[in-house]
Amino acid sequence: MKRPGIVFLDAETVGDVNGYFQLTRLGNLTVYQSTAHSQRIERMQGREIVITNKVIIDKVVMDACPALQLICIAATGMNNVDLNYARFKGISVKNVAGYSTESVVQQTFSMLFYLMGNLPYYDNYVKQGNYATSELFTHHGRPFHELAGKTYGIIGMGTIGKRVAAVATSFGASVICYSTTGKNLQNGYNTVSLNELLTASDIISIHCQLTEATHNLIGFEQLRLMKKGAMLINVGRGGIVNEAGLARALDEEIIAGAALDVLETEPPDPSNPLLRLQFPERILITPHIAWAGLESRERLMAGIIRNITEYLNEKSRG
């Protein structure tokens, strides 16, 4: 059987991971670190299999690339591919699910403890020489709190939300949750309304998808319902939290802190109000990395290889 042409359009989104050698064994592989919108058709010409994370593959591209038979999405979300038109053209589309759960859960708690433990303050206290000149063996400049005994609110009780709930419970927190879809209600935890969750929780973390129903789900008015000492974590999608409203709530000390791994526009515009807070220590922002632990990215690559292998096996049988 003729070796298929395989092209990876945006390999830099996955980074330096194992798996490229296995891809070369499956076909004639070409790897581009990134692909501009105007380069899509040229780079996909004659290729039977394309791998993409964020590069958009729409009707125009599919019509211009008649050799295309399989689109492998290097992610779970599939919104960068016109799925209806791919189905019409008989082009298979495969994604990879479940690879990032442990990475996202770990990052959720890393971000929480970074803020809750006031770690930047204590790290600076030591590194700036203050501890070395102190006469006391300890220092209580900023209070920090235990997770045990707190109420942990979760928005979105899918696979990741449930795993976060289990970890929070193991730390001694009491978990409540809000379902944005009305599904996953039988999850073993107390499901409440959004307003109940906002008013009762000491920590809230977001693990739902961005939809019309969840866009700007948490704005200034919702943040005003939260406890003054509460913290908000968003590792779901940018756009679920209104960024201007969050900036105002942090500067007005309506909530104690926030940690975001996702923003509405990525990378952010320099004018984003969250980058110009009066009290920047109240927020932690990471560049959409919660999903991207090395093991997670290697599971993602293994999933891509598995999808291509299954496609080639089906092709050989047919």
N, C-alpha and C positions, 0 to 999 in steps of 0.2 A: 504493500500500500504506500502510495506517495506520502512523504512527510508533509504535514500541514505547515503553512506559514503562521507563526504566532508573533504578535506584537504587543508589548506592554507599553502603554502610552504615557504613564505617569508614575514610574517606579519610585521616584523620590517620596511619594506619599506613603510608601511601605518601608523605605529605608534599606539599610544594609542587613539583610537577613539570609538565612539558609534557604535554598530551594531553587535558585536559578539553574543550577546544574541539572536538577530533575526536569526542569522545563525544557532544557536543550535536548533532553532525551526523548521528549514528546513531539518535537517538531523543530523547524528552523526558526529560532528565536531572535527577534530584534528588540532591544530594550532602549527606550527613551526615558530620560529622567523626568521630563515634562513635555507637554504638547500644547501649543497654542491653538485656539479655536480655528484659525486659518490653516493649520497644518494637519488637521484630522484626516481629511480625505487622502491626501498625498501619502501619509504614513500608513494608512490602512489598505491602500490599493493592493489587491492580490492576496490579502491575508484572509485565511479561513477563520482564525481565532484572534480575538482582540481582548486584552485585559485592560481594564480601566477602573480607577477609583472615582475621580471627579470629572474626567473629560466627558463632555456631553455627546451622546450618540443618538441622533434624531433621524427623522425621515430623510433629510437631505443627504446625510452620511450613508445611510443604509441603501438608498437608491444609487449612490455613486460608487458603492463597493459591492458588486455582485458576488464576489467570492466569499463574503462574510457569512459564516454559518453559526458561530458561537460567540456570545459576548459574556466574558467572565468579569463580574464586578468584584473588585478587591475591597469589599465592604458588605455590610448588611443592607443598608439603604439602597434603593434602586431608582431614585428619582432623577438620575442623570441619563436614563435610557427611556426612550419612547416604547414602553412595553407593548402597547396595543399595536403599534406599527410593526414591531419585531415579530409579534405573533402572526400578523397578516402576511409578513414576508417569509414566515417559516424559519426565522432565526431564533435559536435557543438562547435564553438569558439565564445565567446562573449566578447567584450571590453566595456569600458565606455567612452563616449565622452562628451565634454563640461563642465565637472565638475570643471575645474581649471581656466577658463577664467578670472574671477574677481581677483583671487589670483595672476596670472601672470601679469595682467595689473597693479595691485597695486604695486607689487614688481618692475616692470619696472620703475615706477615713484619714488618709494622709493630710488632705486639705483641712478637714475638720480639726484635727489635733494641732496642726500648725497654728490655726487661729485660736482654738480653745485654750491651748497651753501657752499662749503669748510667746511662742518660741523665738520670733525675730528679736523681741525685746531682750530676752535673756541671753541669746547668742551675742547680741551686740554689747550687752553689759560686760560679758567676759572678754570679748575680743578687743574692746576699747580700753581695757586695762582697769576697769573699775573694780572687778572682783579681786585682782591681784593687790590692790591697795586697801581693800576692805579689812576691817578687824573682826568681821563676823564670818562664820563658816557658810552661812546661807544668805539669801536675799529675797525680800518679799515686795519688790517694787511694783509688780503687777499681779493681781490675783488671777488664778486660773482655776478651772472647775473640773470635776469628775463627770464622766458620762453616766456612770451608774446613778440610777435614781431619776434621770432626766426623761422627759417625754420626747421621743424621736418621731417626727412626722415624715412620711414618705409619700410623695406624689408620683404615682405610676408604679403599679405592683406587677410588672412583668417579671421576666427572669432576673434582671439586675435588681429591681426593687425588692424582690423576695430575698435575694442573697444579702442585700444590705440590711434588711430587717433581721435576718438571722444573726448577722455579725453584731448589730446594735444590741440585740437581746443578750448576746453572750457577754457584752460589756456591762450588763445590768440595766440597760435602758428599757423603758416601756414604749412599745411601738404602736402608733396609730397610722392609718393610711387613707389616702383619697384616690379613687380610681377616676381617671380622666375619660375613660371609655365606657364605664359602667360594667366592664367585664372584670374578671379576676377578683370577684367579691368574696369568694370562698377561699381565703388565703391563710386562715388561721390567726389573723390579726383583726383588730377593731377598725372597721371601715367607717369613716365619718364624712361629713360634708367638708367642702374646702374651707369655709369660714370656721368651722369647729377645729379643723387641723391647724389653721393659722393662729387661732387664739390660744390653743392648748399646748403647742409644741415649743420646746426649748431649742431644738434643732430641726430644720426642714431640709430634706434633700430631694432633688427633682430627677426623675428617671423615666420620664415619659417622652413620647415623640412630639415633634412640632406639627400641629395641624391647625386648621381654622379655629377649632375649639380651644386650643391651648396657646395660640398666639397672644402674647401680652396677658397670659393667665395671671401673672403676679405683677401688679403695678403698684403705684404709690398707695392707693386706697387699701389694697390687700396688705401691704407691708405695715400700714398703720394698725392693723389688727394684731400684729405679732407682739410678743413680749419685748420689752426694751433690751433685755439681755439675750435675745434669741439670735441664732445664726442661720443663714440661708446658704445652701450649696446647690449649684446647678451644674450637673454633668450630663444633662439630657441634651437639649438643643438650645442654641441661641434663639432669641425671639420669644421664648416662653416667659422670660423675665424682662419687663420693660426697663431698659438701662437708665434712662433719665430718671424714672421713678426710684430706682434703686440708689442711684447717686444721691438724690435728694434725701432719701431715708437714712443713708449712712452719714451724710453731713449734718443732718438734724438730729442724729443720735436716736432715731426711732427704733433701729435694731443695732445690735452690737457689732455684727460683722457679716461678711459674705465671702464666698469662694466660688469662682466661676472657672470652668474649663472651656466653656463655649460662649460665643458672642454672636449677636445678630449678623454682623458683618465680620468675616475673617479673611485676612488680618483686619484689625479694627482701624477705623478712620482716626487719625491723630486727634480729632476734635471730640472723640467719644468722652462723655462726661465722667465715665468711670476711670479714665486716665488722668483726671484733673481734680481729684477729690481734695477737699480741705484736710481730711484725715486719711491719707492713703494707707496707713497701717491697718485700717479696718477692712481692707479687701485684699484677697489673693486672687490673681488671675493667671492661669496657665494657658499655653497656646494649643488648645484642643489635643491634649496628650493623654487623657485618662484612658483611652482605648488602647494605647500604643506601647504597653510593656513589651519587652523583647519577646517574651514567650507568646504573648498575644499575637504579635506580628508574624511570628513563625507559624502559629496555628492558622493564621489567615492565609499564608502562602501555601501551607499544606492543603487547605481547603480549596484553593485555586487549582492546585495540581490534581486533587481528587476530582474536581468538576471536569477538568479537561480529559483526564483518564477515562471517566465514565462516558463522556461524549464520544471519544475515540473508540471505546469498546462497543458502544451502541452502533456506531457507524460501521465498524468491521462486521458486526452481525447482520446489519441490514443490507 
